[in-house]
Amino acid sequence: MVFIKWYKLFWCKIRETKPH
């Protein structure tokens, strides 16, 4: 699904911004 793809992309961006 495209929605899931976008969601994962956003999640990746958020994770990148947030510290590990």
Phi, psi and omega in degrees: 000144180291323181303314180298320180300314180295319181300315180297320180299315180296317180301318180299316181296316181298316181297323181294321181289320181282146179290150181280000000 
